């Protein structure tokens, strides 16, 4: 049963309950199995209606399903038998023995014989085991308590006894919203619309259609039957886009309460009866109604209410509204986007074709690239003939790892630049992508390779690899495509596109097929974007008449959930919008910036940023949501900030005059920008980052300063969680203990956790299979010396693990072992799936050899290490694999030939090699920077040449040995765990300490119990940069993240 179908049944169940249709409701429960009403079941048991209670129970479980199921049926029938004996009704008792209890004799014949013997006694209480039997009422209560315990142990029933939290009259509320939504889309909306049926979509007729709809009054009456009066759904006022007036909720045609939380109270209004008409006339009218309906509205999802609570001060504080800088670009700004991880760097595209990089922290234009055609001879004949000297930039976009910048131009071309921080912008690729304009550009990673997605006036969507080869082409739009948005859900990657005729389409990479098609609000040119957490889809479009439509979609079924109000009419041109922190939306319109809470349709606030904005300003948030860049009418842009943004930028200068900045010229010494970001010097003395200013380090010492959740049923002190890994979808955490036992914790979407992703604010479920078969590895007798190793496939379907014994491949969906291979000795010590192709598995072994398997066949054996393998990571970008061992050695290998490229020894500052010990490695998101973690140091290497860039040694408040370290998901910071219980958060660019988390903030035991507890392993969430998980030496597993609306670091 799908989730949506189940929810629909629950809505019907609630409606039946509210309407008092109890018998129908019970029938729905039994036939659908969607909800087990424990209260009803208890009433029947306590009333002695055992046949009815058993009939109800059997609709959900069978007697042979499980031991708990069998025991429940047995106890009910036994009680029915004992009560018959207690009444002296031995005839009924014999009947129960033969018909109801005999089935249990095949499972426990001795027990059945004991029950038979009771009938021979004058009083069954003479049996010692039943001597406690008192009055019927008390025994029934005792029976019910036992049944509740058994229900709690029964996995099937346990899931069905709790109803989700539903506000009252939810179904009626949704019908209300659906009709209001349909009326909102009417081309000729009436002030007091009449809705006489729910069986077809509502539409207000045009003036011409009104004449036709009055035809029944002009037809001759025959044997007529008066139609009953029907209720009307009232909408007060014309649903315009004005922020001063909006559609109020209509009256309900369904009986019962019509108020819902934050919506208007509904009243029931009746229409006047229609004149009599015969059946033939009525059919003709219904045909006319269907034929003349001007609007065709798809099934609508939940629409936001029109009466909403006042926004909180917290949300106002989050919105960047303070003008910090005003910078002069020199040409009209058409598009902007902030760097994905360095939140002050802004890419700007201009009307004259120039692209620039700015650093908002130092108000400096880092670099500028004017428009020119790189290779005209490779362009189409049409474009060669035009040979434009200037082309407006339509879109500028960063790749997810910020290694590339994509630029789309108004005609034909896209440019792709490679980027290296801070000023390394180099030509990489020019493509004549579309006939006509290129209307949008985005990056995507289908089939684990970075690609560029474009759309254009030629009605096509094209996907290009980094060599300029077209690998996908999506056809089907009948009008120019104006927006394209790549996304993935449950590791299924897809594209969403819109065209200027208002068509919304979803495409799959797998077969280049169209999956969903529907109309956008207003049926107009519309742009798209997802919220920061990737769970909510928004669109913003402008009709040719100038009406704006800002909407949220249900991307599972392709319907609109809500449309936001607050726009004036006659907006000339395409409106641009953005979202931040999955909390609020910003739109540039009417010479100002308007903000919405994503959950409320009315405008939250607006600002003209001290004037100087064009009618439709361009805008963009940085990923933190603390900065907002807005274009100005004089060829520049303003940077707005909230309180955190102001701190990030270092305060506000009193002089806010526009700053005309020339492109920086690098000198032989470090520039001011480089000093600010602490670029590493080649001087050996500067490699140790000991210049940390303790005043800039954020201290987390109390539990109230962060959010912490400890996993239920953790592995325990005798089975310490040595390896942890999040599922790639971010909704689960898998742990492997030192005894070879794996445990999986998963989060589900709830009212407190709508995304269903891992969070420290909600405890997860310990995920166990129905068969009670746990994921356990083969463990040798000397398990204390075994090295657990674990990895999970890209699609989260498979986990590969070992704990000193044979390697096991588990199916994470079915919870069973799919394959076992490579028995020891030598034992595996590290396992890794190849991220490009999960059919390739790399296994490091105790004898220092590395085995490469493809489709379960050994294809290569690598030698060179001297001690057992402790780490294996891949860089598809460099075609490189880096391995580490327990002797502090690093090797890099070519993944196409498996030839060793370079060997590096981890060094100590005073000279000499680092001592033997586990060495862990991890690539940054750019697949070039390599994090190396050794108990003596954290180091960053350039994997292209395996040269050391920078290191950090334990010092000051973090003087313990390093047990584990990891990049955050965006590569902005490094989380490091220490054997003294502290956790340090370092800037990934310069290894400067930003935050120290004391063990007192996450350990809640008494000091005598917690003094030796510390993190053995740390891993980061794949999507939330602020969240990480730690496996502690006492066997517990804990997830940590900062308090809501805060960050570990500024």
N, C-alpha and C positions, 0 to 999 in steps of 0.2 A: 504494500500500500504506500503510495507516494505521500510525502509530507503535506502537500497542498490538499490532496483528497481527504486525508485524515482530518486536517483542520476544517475543511468544509463540513464533514460529518459532525465535528464538535460544535460548530456554529448552529447546525440544525438541532443538535441535541440540546443546546442552551435555549433555543427558541421553543422547542417542545416543552421544556421544563417550565419556562416562564409563562407559557400559555396553559399550563395545567394538563397537558395531554400525556399523562403519566404512562398509560398502557402503551401508547405509540412510542414513547421514549424508551420503555423497557424493551420493546421489540427491536428498536434501532440498536440498542446496546448489545442485544444478543445476536442479531444478524450481522452487525458490522464488527463486533468485538473491539470497538474503539475505546470503550470505557467500562470499567468494572465498578459499579456503585457499591462500595463497601458498607455504607450506611444502610442501604436497602437490603443487602445480604444479611446484615446483622439483625435488622428488624424481623426478617423471616425466621432466622434461627431462634431468636428469643421468643417469638410467637409460636414456635413448634411447628411451623409450616416447612417441614423438612423436604417434602417432595418439590415444592416450589423453589426452595433454596438450592436443591441439587440440580434442578432443571436450569436455573439461572447460572449456576457455576459451570455446568457442562457445556454452556455456550462458549466458554472461554478456554477451558482445558479439558483434556480427556483423562480418564482414569489411569491410563498407562503412560502418560507423558513423562512422568518423573516420580521418584519416591515421594516427594512432598505432595504431588497431585493425588497419588493413590491413598496416602494417609488421610488427606482431607475428606475424600469420599467415604473412606472406611469409618472415620470418626462420626460423620453425619448419620450414616446408616446404623452404626452401632448405637448411637443415642436414640434413634427412632425405635430400634429393637428393645432397648432397655425401658423406654417409656411405655411400650406396649406391654412388657412384662409387669411393670409397676402398676399398670391399670388392671392387670389380671386378664388381659385380652390375649390369651395364648394362641388363638387362631390367627390373629394378625401377626403375632410374633413368629409363628411358623412360616407364614407367607413371606415375611421379611427375610428370614433365614434362607429360604429357597430362592427367592427372586433377587434379593439385593446383596446378601453377604456371601453366598456360595462362591462368587467369582474370586473372592480373596483366598479361598482354600487352595488354589493352585500356587499361591505365593507363600502361604504360611498355614499349612494344614493343622498344625498343633493349636494355633490360636483359634482357628475356626471350630475345632472340636471343643475347646474350652467354652466358646460362646454357645455351642449347642447344649452343653451340660447345664447352662444356667436355666434352661427351660424346665429341667427336672426338679429344680429347687422350689420350695414354697415361697421363699423370698431370696431373690438373687443377691441380697446384701450378706447372705451367709457366706458368700465367696469372699475370701480375705481381701482380694484386690479391689472389691467393690464395697467393702464395708464402710467406706467414707461417703458413699452415695447418699446425698441428703434430699432436699426437696427439688422438684423439677426446675424451678426458677433459678436457683443457685447453680445447678449443674449446667443449665444452658449457658449461663454467663461464663462459667469456667470453660465450657466447650468453645465459646466464641473467642475467648482470649487465646486458646490454643490454635484456633483457626487463623487468627490474625498473625500469630507467629509463623505459621506455615505459609501464609500468603506472602509475608515479608521474605521468606526464603525461596519462594517460587518466582523465578525470573520473569515468567510471562505475565503473571498477575501483578507483580510489583510495579511494572511499568504502566499498568492501566488503571491503578487506583487513584492517581493524582490527575486532576484536570489542570490544564494550563490556566494561568491567570487571565481571565477575560473580563473586560468591563461589561456592564449589563447591556442587554439588547444589542449585542454586537452585530448580528445579522441585519437587523433593522437599520442600524447605523450605516452599514456598508451599502445597503440599498438606497438610503438617503443620499449618501455621497455619490453613488453612481448616477442617480438621476440629476443631482446638482451638476455633476461633471458633464453629463450629456446636454443639459440646458446651457451650460457655459459655452459649449461649442456650437450652439445654434446660430445660424447665420442671421436669423431674424428673431431674436429673443423677445418674448412677450413679458410684460411686467408681472402678470399673474398667469403663469402657464397652467394649462389643464393637462393632467396626466391620468388617463383612464385605464391604462393597462401596464403591466410590467412584462408582458410577453414579447414586446418589441421595443426597440430603442425609441426614446423620446426625441422629438424634434419639433420646434415651433414652425408652423407653415409660413411661407411667404405671403404677401398680400394677394398675389394671383392665386396661390393654392387655397387661400381661405375661401375664395369664391367656389372652387371646385369641391371643397370639403363641406360646403353648405348644400350640396346636391340632394341629400336625403329629404330636405324640406320641400324640394320642388318635385319629388317623385310622387306618383299617385299612391295613396295608401290602400293596402288590401287588408288581409288578416294580419293586423300588426300586434306586436307584443311590445309594451313599453320597456325600455332598457332601465335597469336600476340605476340610481344615482351613484356616481363613483367619486372617491376622494380626490382632492387636488393636491399637488406638490407645489407649494408656494415658494417663489423666489422674489424677495423684495428688491426692487430696483434692477436696473440693467447691469449685468455683470461685466463691467468695463475693467480696463487695466489700471484705472486710477487708484492711487494709494488712499484716497479719501473715501471711496465707496467700493464695496465688494459684495458678492452674492452671499446672502445669508442662507442658512440651511432651510430646506423645505419642510413642509408638513409631511407626516408619515401616513401612508395608506395602510400600514399594518397596525393592528390593535396592540395595546399594551404600552408600557412606558417608552418615551421617545427622547429622553435626555441621556447624554453620554458624556461624562467627564467634562471636557472643556468645550463642548458644542452648545449651540443655542437650544433652549427647550422648544420642542416641537408641538404644534397644535394641530388638531384634526379639522380640516375644512372640506365641505362637501360641494360638489358641482350641482348645478340645477339639472333636472332630468332632461334628456334629449327628446325631441319629437319622436313619435312612433315611426318605425320603419319595418319593412318586411325583410325576410332573411336574404333575398336576392339583393336588395338595396344595401343591406348591411355588408354583404360580401364585396360589393362594388366599392363601397366606401373604404373598407379595409385595404383592398387592392390599391386604391388611390393613395391612401396614407403611406403604404409601403413604397409605392412607385415614386411619389412626390417628395419623399423624405430627403431633405437637402444634405443631411449629415449622416455619415455612417461611422458610429463610434464603436471601437473594440471594447471588449470587457475591461473595465477600469479597476485598478487596485484601490487600495485605501487612499483616500484623499484627505489632506490636512483640514482640520476644522477651521472655521472662520472666526471663532472666538477663542483667543489664546491667552495663556498666562503671560504676565509681564516678564521681559527678559531679565536675567540676573545681572548684578553688577559684575560678577566674574566674567561673563561673556563680553561685556563692554570693555573690560580691562584687557581682554585678549586681542581685541581688534586693533590693528595698527592704524592710528588716526593722527598721530603727531608728526608733522613735517620735520624731518631731520636734515635732509640735504635737498638742494635743487641744483641739478647738474645740466650742463648745456651739451647736447649731442651734436648740434650743427645741422641736423636734418630731421624731418618729421619722423618720429618713432612709430613703426608699424607693428612690431612684435618684440617681446622680451621674455626671457626665462632665466631663473636663477640656477646656479650650479647645484647638482643634487646633494652634495655633501659639504662643500665649502659655501656656507650660506650667505656670504657677503658678495660673492662673485656673480655678476649679472651679464648675460649675453643680450645684445641689443641689435635688432635689425631695422634698417631705415628705408625711407622712401627712395633715396638715391642709390640704393643697392649696397650701401656700406654695412658691415657688421663690426661690432665693437665688443670688447670685454671691459667691464668696469669692476672696480673693487669698492663697494660701498663703505667699507670701514675706513679707507684712507682717501675716499673721494677722488680716485685716480682712474683714468682711462688706461688700462694696461696695454691694450693693443687695438688697432683698427685695420680692417681690410676693406679697401674700396672695391667696387664691382668691376670685374673684367672677365671675359670669356677665356678660359684656360686653353681650350683646344677647339677652335671653331670648326676645323676640318672634320671632327668626329660628330658634329651636330647635324641635325636633319637639314635637308636642302631648304626647306621653308625658313628655318631659323637662320641659316647662313645668309639667305637673301635679306632678311630683316637686319641682322647684325646690330642689335641695339647697343648703344653706349651706356645706357642706364636702365636698370630694371629694379622695380620695387621689391623689397624682401617681403614675402607673405608670411613666412614662418621660420623661426629659429628654435632649435630644440637640442637638448643635451642627450647623449646616450645614457643609459642607466648607470654605467660606471664612470661617466664623465670623460671617457677617453676619446670621444668624438663629438663634434658639433655639426648638426645638419642644418642646411639653409635651403628653403624653397623660394623660388622667384616667381614673379608674376607671369612669366612666359617660359615654358619649356624646361628650364634648367633647375637642377638641384646641385648644390656644392656640399661636399663632405670634408671637414677639416679634422685632422688628428689634433689632440690636445694633451699637453703635459703641463702640469702646474709649475710656475704661475703664468708664464707668458708664451709657452710653446704652442703656437697655433700654426699648423702647416697644411698645405694643400694635400688632400688625399685622393679625392675622387670627384669627377664632374660627370653628370649624366643628363642627357637630353631625355627627360623622363616622360613628358606628356605632350601631345599636340594641343597647343593653347596654354592656358595658365595651369600652374601647379598650385592647388588650393590648400593643401595641408601636407604635413610631413611628421612622421613619428618613428620611434625605434621599437623594434620587437625582437624576440628571441625564439622564433620557431625552430624546432629541431636542434635546439641548443647551439645555435649560431646567431650572432648579432646581425640584424638586418635593418634596412631602412624601408619604411612603408610610405607610399605617396599616393595621392589621388588628384584628379585634375578635370579640366574642361572636356576631355575626351571620354568622360563617363566611366573611366577605368580606375581600378585600385591595383597598384603594382607593388611587389615586394622585391627588393634588391639586396644582394649580399655585398660584402665590403670590397669585392673585386669589380662591382658594377654589373654583375650578371643578374638578369631577371629570373627569379626562382618561382614566383607565383604571379598570377594575373587573375583578378576577379572581375567578371563581366556580369552585367544584369541591370545596372542602373540605366534609366532612359533619359536622364538629365545629368548635367555636370555634377560631379561629386565634390561636396564642399568641406567635408570633415571626415577624418578617419581616426579610430581609437583602438589600438591593440590592447588586449587584456587576457587574463587567464583565470579560470576557476577550477579548483580540484585538478590542477595540472592539465586542464584542457585549454589550449590556446586558441583564441579566436579574434576576429576583427569586427568592430561596429562601424558603420558608415552612414552618412546622411547625404542626400542630394538636394539641389536647389528647389526641386518640386515637392520637398517635404517628406521623402521616403526614408524610413529608418530601417537598416538592414544589418543582419548578423551573419558572418561568414566563418566557416571552419577551415583551418589550414589543411586538415587531413585530406579533404577531397575537393577543396575550392568550391564548396557548395553553399548555397543560400539556406540558412536555417530559419530565420525569422524575418518577416517584413511587416511593417505597419506604418502609420502616418505619424509625423511629428505634430505637436500642438501648433495650430495655425497653418500647417502644411506649407512650410517655408524653409529657407536656408537656415540650417541649425548647426551649431558646434556642440561638441561633446567633451566631457571629462569625468573621471572617477574621483571619488573622495580619496584622501591620503591613505586610508586603510584598505582601499580597493573594494569596498563593499557596497558603495552607493554610487549610482550613475545619475548624472545631471546633464541637462541640455539647455541651450539658450538660442533662440531663433528670432528673426525679425521678418515680418511679412513685407510685401511690396507696398502695402498701405502704411507701413511704419509701426505696426503693433508688435510688441515684444512678448515672448513667451519663455519664461524661466521655469523649468520643470524638473522633477525627480522621477526616475523610471524604476520599475521593477524589471531588471534585466533578465530575470529567469523566464519571463513569459512575454516580454516586449510590450508592456502596457505602462501608461503614466500613473504614478502614485499620487502626485500632487503638483499643482501649478501655483507658483508664487505670484502675488499681486504687488502693485506698487509702481507700475510703469505709466508714463504718459504716452499718448499716441504720437504718431508722426515722427518716429526715430528714423533719420535718414542714414541708412547703412547698416552694416553688420555689427551687432553689439558683442563686446568681448567680456568674458567673465572668468572667474577662478574660484577655487575653494581651498580652505586651509584647515588642517587638523581635524578633518571630518566633522567640523563644528559649525562653520559659517561659510556663506557665499558672498562674493563681491562682484558687482556688475558696474561697468563704466557706461553711464548713460545720462543724458540731460545735463551735461557739463558738471557732473559730480560722480562720486562713488557711492553706491547704495549697498548696504549689507543686510543679509538675512541670516537668522538662525536656521539651520537646515531643516529643523523640525517644525518651523512656524512659517506660514505663507506670507505673513505681513512683514513689511520692511522693519528691520530692527533699528537701524540708524543710517544716516547718510552724512557725507562731508564734501565740500567743494575744495578741500585742501588749500585754503587761502586764495582760491581763484586761479585763473590761468589754464583751465582744462578745456580741451576741445569738446564738442558735443558728444562724441563717443570716444572717451579716452581708452588707450590700451593699458592693461594692468597685468601684474603677476605677483603672487606671493612667493616667498622662499619656502623651503620644505618645513622649516620650523614654524611658519606662520607668524613670525614676529617682525617681518619686514614686508612692505608692499611697495612695489615700484609702479608709478603712474605717469603716463606720458602727458606732456604739456603742449599748449598750442604754439609755443615759440620754438619748437625743435629741440626740446629737452625732455627731462623727466624728473619727477620728485620721488624721494625715498621717504616713506612713512614707516613709523615704528610704534610698537607698544612698549610697555615698561621694560620687558626683557630685551626687546630689540634695541632700546636706547642703551641699556647696559652693555649689550653685545657690541654696539658701535662705539662705545667709549664715551657716551655723553653727547650733548648738543652744543655746537659752537654758537655764540651769540650772533655771528654774522651769517645770515642765510642768503646772501646775494648769490646769484648764479655763478658757478665756477667754471670758467672756460679752460679746459685742460688739454694740453697737447699730449701726444703719445709719448710715453716714457722711453728714454734711451738708456739702455743698461750700460753702466760703467764697470770698470774692473773690480771695484769694491762692491759690497752688498748694497742693494738699494733699500730704501726705507720700507718698501713693501716686503722685501725678503727678510729684513730684520724682524718685522712684525710677525711673520710666520716661522721664524727661526729655522731658515733653510740651513741644512747641515753644511759645515765647512769640510774641506778635504783634509784639514789639519787633524791629526790623530788626537790632539789634546781637546778638540771640540766635540769628539764623538760621544762622550759621556754627558748626558743631559742632566747635569747637576745644578743647573741654574734655576731650579724651580723656586718660585717665590711662594713661601708658605702662606702668605696672606691671600693668595689667589686660589688656594686649594679649598674646595668645599668639603666640609666634614660632616659625615653621616654617622652619628653615634647612638641615636635613640630609635626605637621601633616606630615612633610616631612620625619620623622623618621619611619613611619609605613604606611601600606596600610589600608584604611578604606572605607567601602561602607555602605551606609544607605539604608535599604530596601525601595523600592517604595511603595506608598500607604500604609504607616504604620498605626498602629491602632489608633493613635491620642491621645491627652492628656486626653480625657474623657474615653478612653478604653485602659488603659496602658497594655503593654505586660507583664503579670505577670508570664507566663510560656513559655519557649522556648524549642524546641527539634529539633535536626537535624534528617533527615531521615537516616536510617541505611546505606543506600548506599552512603550517603555523598553528594547528589546532590540537597538537598532541606532543607528548614528551616520552621518549623511549629510554629506559635505563637498563644497563647490563651490570649485574653485581659480580663480586669476586667468586661466588659459588655457581656462576653460570646461569642464574635465573634472570629472565628479562621481565620487566614490568612496563606497561603502557598506560599512561594517563591521558585522557582526552577531555576536551571542553565541548559543550554543545551550546547552540544559540539559546539564550534565555533573555528574560526581560532585563537583567542586569548586565548581560554580555551578549549583545545583539549579533556581533560578528561571529561568535562561536570560536574565536581565536584564543590561544593561551593567554591568560591574564592572572595577575596576582590578586585581583580583587574578587575572584570567584574560585572556589575550590573545584578541581576537576573530578571526574569519575575514574576510579581504577578499572580499566577496561579488561574484562575477563570474558573468555568465550563461553558459549552456552554449554559446551561439552566439558567445561572445567579442566581442559587440557592446557597447561601453561607452556609458555615458550621457554624451554630449558635446554641448555647445551650439555653435551657430553663433557664431563669434568673428570680429570685423572685423580688418582688417590691423593697425590701430593698437590692438592689444589691451591695451597698457600703460595706456591711458586708460579702458578699459572697466570698468564697475562690476558685479561679479557680484551676483546676487540670487537668493534661493532660499526656497521654502516647501514644506511637506508637508501633505497633507490629513489630516483627523481620523482616517481609517481606515487611514492609512499606505499606501494603494494608489497614490496619485499624488503626484508631485513636480512643481513648476512652477519653472522657472529660466530665467535669461538671463545672458548675459555680453557686453553691448554689442551684441548682435544680436537676432535674432528670439526671441520667447518660446516655449519648448518645454514641453509637458505630457507627462511621462513616466509610463508604467505601471511601478510599482516591482516588481510581481510578474513581469511578462513581460519587463521590461527592454527596452521599446521606446517610441518616440515615438508618442503618441496624436494630438497635434495641434500645429500651429505657427501662430502668429498675431502680429500687431502688429510688422511689420518696421520697423526704424529707417530714417531718423531721425524723430523723436528716439528715442534708445535708452531702454529701461526701466532704472530705477535702484533700484526696490524693488517686490517682489511680495508679495501676502498673500491667502490664502484667508479668506473670512468664516467665523469659527468656528461660527456658527449654521447657515449654509448654504454648503457648499463649492462649490455651483454659482455662487456670487457671488465674483468675483475682482477685486481692486483692484490697479491697477498705477500706480506713480509713475514719472514720466518725466523725461528730461534737461531738458526745456523747462519744468519745474516744474508741469506739468499732471498731474492724477490721473484715470485712466480707470476706470470701473466697468463690468465685464462680467458679464452673467448668461446662462448657457448659451451662451457664446461670442459673445454679441451685446452691443455697446456700448450701455449704457442711460443713462449719465450721464458728464459730463466736468466736473471740478471745477477751478476756477482761483482763484488768490490767492497762492500761494507765488511767490517771486522766483528761487529757485535750485532745483537738482534735489532730488527727494524722497529722504530718507534713512531714513525710518521710517513704518510704518503699523501701528496697533494698534486693537483693537476692545474695547468694553465693552458686551456685550449687556444688562447690568443697567441701564446709563444710556442705552442706545440711542445710543451715541456712538462715533465714530471719531476718533482723534487722529493727526495726521500731523506730521512734522518735515522740515526741509530743511537744506541745507548753509549756510544763512544764519542759523542758530540761531533759527529761528522755529517756533512751535508753533501748529497750527490744530486746533480741535475742530469736528466736523461731526455733524449729526443723521443717523442711519442710516435713518430712515424717509422723510425728505424730501430728504436730501443738501444741506441748507442749512447754511452756515457759522454756527457758534454763537459762537465767540470766537477771537481771535488774540492770542498772547502772545509777547513777545520774551524770550529768555533773558538775564538781567541779570548784571552783575558786582557784587561787593560795593561797590566805590568809585563805582558809578553807571555808566551807559552799558550798551550791549548787548555781549554776548559776541562774540568774533571769529568770522568765518566758519569753518565746519568741520562735519564730520559730526556730526549729532545723532541719537542713538538713543533710542527710547521703548519702554516695556514696562509693561503693567498688572500690578498685584499680583493675587493670587487673589481679593481682594474686589471687583475691577473698578472700584474708586474711586480708590485711590492709584495715581499714575502716576510711574514712574521715568523720569527724563530724564538721559541720559549725554552729556556734552560734554567735549571734551579738557580744559576748564578746571574742570569741576565735576561732581558728582553731585547731583541735586536730586529732591525729592519734591513732586509737585503733587496737589491735589485736583481730579480730572477733572470733578467736577460743576460747578465754577465756574472751573477752571483757575487757581486761586490757589496761589502758592508756599507750602509748609508748612515746608520745611527744606532746607538745602543743605550740602554739604561740599566744601572746596577742597583740592587737593593740598598737603601740608604734612609736615614732619618726615621720618620714614622712608619716606613715600609722596609724594615730591615730583615724580615724573615726570608727564608728560601722561597722561590717562586714555584708553586705547584702546577699551575696551568694558566694559559692566557688565550684570548680569542679576540678577533676583530668584532665590532658590532656589525649588523647586517649591511649598513651603508658604508662601512669602512672609515667612519669619521673618528672613532675612538677605539681604544684597546682596553678590554677588561682583563685584569690579571688577579689571580688568587694567590695568597701567601700562606705558608705553614703556620704563621702566628694568628691566623683567622681573619686578617685584614683583606680587603679587596680594593685594588687601585684602579682608577679610570684615567687613562693617558690619552693625550692628543695623538692621533695616528701619524700626523705629519712630523712632529718634533719630539715625541715621547715626553712631553711635559705633563706632570701630574696635574689633573684637573679636579679630581675628587677622591677622597679616601673614605671607604665604608668600613667601620669598625664591626667586629664580630658581635658587639653588644646590641647592634641594630637588628640582627637576624637570629641570634641564639636566645632562647627564652628559658634555658635551664638555669639551675643554680650555678654559681661560679665553680663550685667543687666538681660539678658534672661537666661543665662546658669548657674548662680551661684547656683541654687537649683536643677540642673539636675544631676542625678547620676544613676548608674546601679542598677536596682531592682533585676535582675536575670542574671546569666552568665551560659553558657553551652558550651561544647567543641565539635569540629568537631570529628566524629567517626574515621577518618583516618589520618587527618593532625594534628600533635602534636602542631603546631605553631598557629593554628587558633581557635578562639572562637567567640561566639556571645553574645551580651548583649542587654537586654531590658531596656530602659531608662525610667526615671520617667516622661519624657515629651511625652511618647507614641511612640517614635521612636525605631527602632530595627537596630542595627549596627553590622557588622562583622569586626573583626580586625585580622590582621596578619602582621608579619614583612615585611620589604622591601625585594624584591627578592634577593636571595643568602645570606640573613642575617638571624639572629635568635634573639629571645627575650633575650637569655642568651648565654654565651659561653659554 
